[in-house]
């Protein structure tokens, strides 16, 4: 009695099972590879977004510390505040450049928003430099008028950080 002869039914069933299972196994392997690729890409995008958020928070923190140190110097005249302000200014520039380098061609809205902050920051720096010179010269009359210009600029920069936060949420 032949169990697995040339024309046995069991042999034919095994061949058909193999013929059906091979493409099914390829399909499952392809789906697994596709899912793995998607998960890897999503993980990379999430890591990039988290890094961008971290850099944006650092930029905003250093900007706020810069403003705080500038105002403290103008109020109290202590050089340590001026030195801290310079350190925070360097940190702001580093954060800005790091963010800018990470943007791709599809990030025009983000680039524009950060460029607005940078432009407003340069204007603020020009005004605050004038204020520091006034403080050193003892020109308190003009120094008190400077706040009318710097405070609205600080508010504009803070508003721009809100806009950036909204863009990053999308």
C-alpha positions in Angstrom: 0.0 0.0 0.0 1.5 3.3 -1.1 0.7 6.2 1.1 2.7 8.9 -0.7 2.9 7.5 -4.2 3.1 9.5 -7.4 -0.6 10.1 -7.6 -1.6 9.9 -4.0 -4.2 12.2 -2.8 -2.1 13.2 0.3 0.7 14.3 -1.9 -1.6 16.4 -4.1 -3.1 18.0 -1.0 0.3 18.8 0.4 1.4 20.4 -2.9 -1.8 22.6 -3.0 -1.3 23.6 0.6 2.3 24.6 -0.2 1.2 26.5 -3.3 -1.5 28.4 -1.3 0.7 28.9 1.8 3.8 30.3 0.0 2.0 33.4 -1.4 0.1 33.8 1.9 3.4 33.7 3.8 4.9 36.3 1.4 1.9 38.5 1.8 2.2 38.3 5.6 5.9 39.0 5.5 5.3 42.0 3.2 2.6 43.4 5.5 4.9 43.0 8.4 7.8 44.8 6.6 5.4 47.6 5.6 4.1 48.1 9.1 7.7 48.0 10.5 8.7 50.7 8.0 5.7 52.9 8.9 6.4 52.5 12.6 10.1 53.4 12.1 9.1 56.4 10.0 6.6 57.5 12.6 9.1 57.1 15.4 11.6 59.2 13.5 9.0 62.0 12.8 8.0 62.0 16.5 11.6 62.2 17.6 12.2 65.1 15.1 9.0 66.9 16.4 10.0 66.4 20.0 13.5 67.8 19.3 11.9 70.8 17.5 9.6 71.4 20.5 12.6 71.1 22.9 14.6 73.6 20.8 11.6 76.0 20.6 11.1 75.9 24.4 14.8 76.5 24.9 14.7 79.5 22.5 11.7 80.9 24.3 13.2 80.3 27.8 16.5 81.9 26.8 14.7 84.8 25.2 12.7 85.4 28.4 15.9 85.2 30.5 17.5 87.7 28.1 14.7 90.2 28.5 14.6 89.6 32.3 18.4 90.2 32.6 18.2 93.3 30.4 15.4 94.8 32.5 17.3 93.9 35.7 20.4 95.7 34.4 18.4 98.7 33.5 16.7 98.8 36.9 19.7 98.0 39.1 22.7 98.7 36.9 24.6 95.6 38.1 27.1 94.3 35.5 26.3 90.7 36.4 22.9 91.1 34.7 24.5 92.5 31.6 26.9 89.5 31.5 24.0 87.0 32.0 22.1 88.9 29.2 25.1 88.3 26.8 25.1 84.6 27.7 21.4 84.3 27.0 21.7 86.2 23.8 24.3 83.7 22.6 22.0 80.8 23.6 19.1 82.5 21.7 21.2 82.6 18.6 22.3 79.0 19.0 18.8 77.8 19.5 17.6 79.8 16.5 20.3 78.5 14.2 19.7 74.9 15.4 16.0 75.2 14.7 16.6 76.9 11.3 19.0 74.1 10.2 16.4 71.4 11.0 13.7 72.8 8.8 13.0 71.3 5.4 11.5 72.8 2.2 8.0 72.1 3.4 8.4 74.1 6.6 8.0 77.6 5.1 5.4 78.7 7.6 7.7 77.7 10.5 10.7 79.4 8.9 8.7 82.6 8.4 7.5 82.6 12.0 11.0 82.0 13.4 12.4 84.7 11.0 9.8 87.1 12.4 11.0 86.4 15.9 14.6 86.8 14.9 13.8 90.2 13.2 11.8 91.4 16.2 14.7 90.2 18.4 17.2 92.2 16.4 15.0 95.3 16.8 14.7 94.6 20.5 18.5 94.2 20.8 19.0 97.6 19.0 16.6 99.3 21.4 18.0 97.6 24.5 21.6 98.5 23.4 20.5 102.1 23.3 19.0 101.7 26.8 22.1 100.2 28.2 24.1 103.2 26.8 21.5 105.5 28.3 21.9 103.8 31.7 25.7 104.0 31.6 25.4 107.7 30.7 22.8 108.3 33.5 20.2 109.5 31.0 17.2 108.3 33.0 14.7 110.6 31.2 15.1 108.9 27.8 15.6 105.5 29.5 12.1 105.6 30.9 10.7 106.4 27.4 12.4 103.4 26.0 10.0 101.1 27.8 7.2 102.5 25.6 9.0 100.9 22.6 10.5 97.7 24.1 7.3 96.5 25.9 5.2 96.3 22.8 8.0 94.6 21.0 8.3 92.0 23.8 4.6 91.4 23.5 4.9 90.9 19.7 7.7 88.3 20.2 5.6 86.5 22.8 2.6 86.5 20.5 4.8 85.0 17.7 5.8 82.2 20.1 2.1 81.5 20.5 1.8 81.3 16.7 4.7 79.0 16.4 3.1 76.7 19.1 -0.1 76.6 17.0 1.9 75.7 13.9 3.7 73.0 15.7 0.5 71.5 16.9 -0.6 70.9 13.3 
